[in-house]
Amino acid sequence: MAQVQIPLHGEVHLVQIENISAGGLLVRLDRNDGLDLSLGAIVQVFLAQPIDTAEEDLCLAGDAEVMRMAPGTTTHTSTIALMWCSSEPAFVRTLAQLLDIAKRSQR
């Protein structure tokens, strides 16, 4: 699970996941991705995790709020902290499955 899609203003931005948890995710931005967000903005996120034992990827789609933005420097890329807003049972169940897969892959 390395990337997340954020559709914004008619474009889909593909950004790197730095960290993901039950509370949200931290994404790293490329200097040229053109993603223009503000604190408190609600964005849609989509990520897919291939599963070796399944025919289809495990897909998570939901809303997240921009909580923190750290601008890039000459040595570090920009990051954005997003907090999950979605709480539907299907979203929570899929997120739990993705976190379990991520935890097992770190072992």
Contacts in CASP RR format, 6 or more apart in sequence:
PFRMAT RR
TARGET T0000
AUTHOR 0000-0000-0000
METHOD contacts of the structure
MODEL  1
MAQVQIPLHGEVHLVQIENISAGGLLVRLDRNDGLDLSLGAIVQVFLAQP
IDTAEEDLCLAGDAEVMRMAPGTTTHTSTIALMWCSSEPAFVRTLAQLLD
IAKRSQR
1 17 0 8 1.000
1 20 0 8 1.000
1 47 0 8 1.000
1 49 0 8 1.000
1 98 0 8 1.000
1 101 0 8 1.000
1 102 0 8 1.000
2 16 0 8 1.000
2 17 0 8 1.000
3 14 0 8 1.000
3 15 0 8 1.000
3 16 0 8 1.000
3 17 0 8 1.000
3 47 0 8 1.000
4 14 0 8 1.000
4 15 0 8 1.000
4 17 0 8 1.000
4 25 0 8 1.000
4 27 0 8 1.000
4 45 0 8 1.000
4 46 0 8 1.000
4 47 0 8 1.000
5 12 0 8 1.000
5 13 0 8 1.000
5 14 0 8 1.000
5 45 0 8 1.000
5 46 0 8 1.000
5 47 0 8 1.000
6 12 0 8 1.000
6 13 0 8 1.000
6 15 0 8 1.000
6 27 0 8 1.000
6 35 0 8 1.000
6 43 0 8 1.000
6 44 0 8 1.000
6 45 0 8 1.000
6 46 0 8 1.000
7 13 0 8 1.000
7 44 0 8 1.000
7 46 0 8 1.000
8 35 0 8 1.000
8 36 0 8 1.000
8 37 0 8 1.000
8 43 0 8 1.000
9 36 0 8 1.000
13 33 0 8 1.000
13 34 0 8 1.000
13 35 0 8 1.000
14 33 0 8 1.000
15 27 0 8 1.000
15 28 0 8 1.000
15 29 0 8 1.000
15 30 0 8 1.000
15 33 0 8 1.000
15 35 0 8 1.000
15 80 0 8 1.000
16 27 0 8 1.000
16 28 0 8 1.000
16 29 0 8 1.000
16 30 0 8 1.000
17 25 0 8 1.000
17 26 0 8 1.000
17 27 0 8 1.000
17 28 0 8 1.000
17 47 0 8 1.000
18 25 0 8 1.000
18 26 0 8 1.000
18 27 0 8 1.000
18 28 0 8 1.000
18 79 0 8 1.000
19 25 0 8 1.000
19 26 0 8 1.000
20 26 0 8 1.000
20 98 0 8 1.000
20 99 0 8 1.000
20 102 0 8 1.000
21 99 0 8 1.000
22 84 0 8 1.000
22 95 0 8 1.000
22 96 0 8 1.000
22 99 0 8 1.000
23 83 0 8 1.000
23 84 0 8 1.000
24 64 0 8 1.000
24 81 0 8 1.000
24 82 0 8 1.000
24 83 0 8 1.000
24 84 0 8 1.000
25 45 0 8 1.000
25 64 0 8 1.000
25 81 0 8 1.000
25 82 0 8 1.000
25 84 0 8 1.000
26 79 0 8 1.000
26 80 0 8 1.000
26 81 0 8 1.000
26 82 0 8 1.000
27 79 0 8 1.000
27 80 0 8 1.000
27 82 0 8 1.000
28 77 0 8 1.000
28 78 0 8 1.000
28 79 0 8 1.000
29 35 0 8 1.000
29 77 0 8 1.000
29 78 0 8 1.000
29 79 0 8 1.000
29 80 0 8 1.000
30 77 0 8 1.000
31 72 0 8 1.000
31 77 0 8 1.000
31 78 0 8 1.000
35 80 0 8 1.000
37 43 0 8 1.000
37 66 0 8 1.000
37 69 0 8 1.000
37 80 0 8 1.000
38 66 0 8 1.000
39 66 0 8 1.000
39 67 0 8 1.000
39 68 0 8 1.000
39 69 0 8 1.000
40 65 0 8 1.000
40 66 0 8 1.000
40 67 0 8 1.000
41 65 0 8 1.000
41 66 0 8 1.000
42 63 0 8 1.000
42 64 0 8 1.000
42 65 0 8 1.000
42 66 0 8 1.000
42 85 0 8 1.000
43 63 0 8 1.000
43 64 0 8 1.000
43 65 0 8 1.000
43 66 0 8 1.000
43 82 0 8 1.000
44 61 0 8 1.000
44 62 0 8 1.000
44 63 0 8 1.000
44 64 0 8 1.000
45 60 0 8 1.000
45 61 0 8 1.000
45 62 0 8 1.000
45 63 0 8 1.000
45 64 0 8 1.000
45 82 0 8 1.000
46 59 0 8 1.000
46 60 0 8 1.000
46 61 0 8 1.000
46 62 0 8 1.000
47 59 0 8 1.000
47 60 0 8 1.000
47 98 0 8 1.000
48 57 0 8 1.000
48 58 0 8 1.000
48 59 0 8 1.000
48 60 0 8 1.000
49 57 0 8 1.000
49 58 0 8 1.000
49 59 0 8 1.000
49 60 0 8 1.000
49 98 0 8 1.000
49 101 0 8 1.000
50 57 0 8 1.000
50 58 0 8 1.000
51 57 0 8 1.000
51 58 0 8 1.000
51 101 0 8 1.000
58 94 0 8 1.000
58 97 0 8 1.000
58 98 0 8 1.000
58 101 0 8 1.000
59 94 0 8 1.000
60 91 0 8 1.000
60 94 0 8 1.000
60 95 0 8 1.000
60 98 0 8 1.000
61 91 0 8 1.000
62 84 0 8 1.000
62 85 0 8 1.000
62 86 0 8 1.000
62 91 0 8 1.000
63 84 0 8 1.000
63 85 0 8 1.000
63 86 0 8 1.000
64 82 0 8 1.000
64 83 0 8 1.000
64 84 0 8 1.000
64 85 0 8 1.000
64 86 0 8 1.000
65 82 0 8 1.000
65 83 0 8 1.000
65 85 0 8 1.000
66 80 0 8 1.000
66 81 0 8 1.000
66 82 0 8 1.000
67 81 0 8 1.000
67 82 0 8 1.000
67 83 0 8 1.000
68 80 0 8 1.000
68 81 0 8 1.000
69 78 0 8 1.000
69 79 0 8 1.000
69 80 0 8 1.000
69 81 0 8 1.000
70 76 0 8 1.000
70 78 0 8 1.000
70 79 0 8 1.000
70 80 0 8 1.000
71 78 0 8 1.000
72 78 0 8 1.000
72 79 0 8 1.000
84 91 0 8 1.000
84 95 0 8 1.000
END
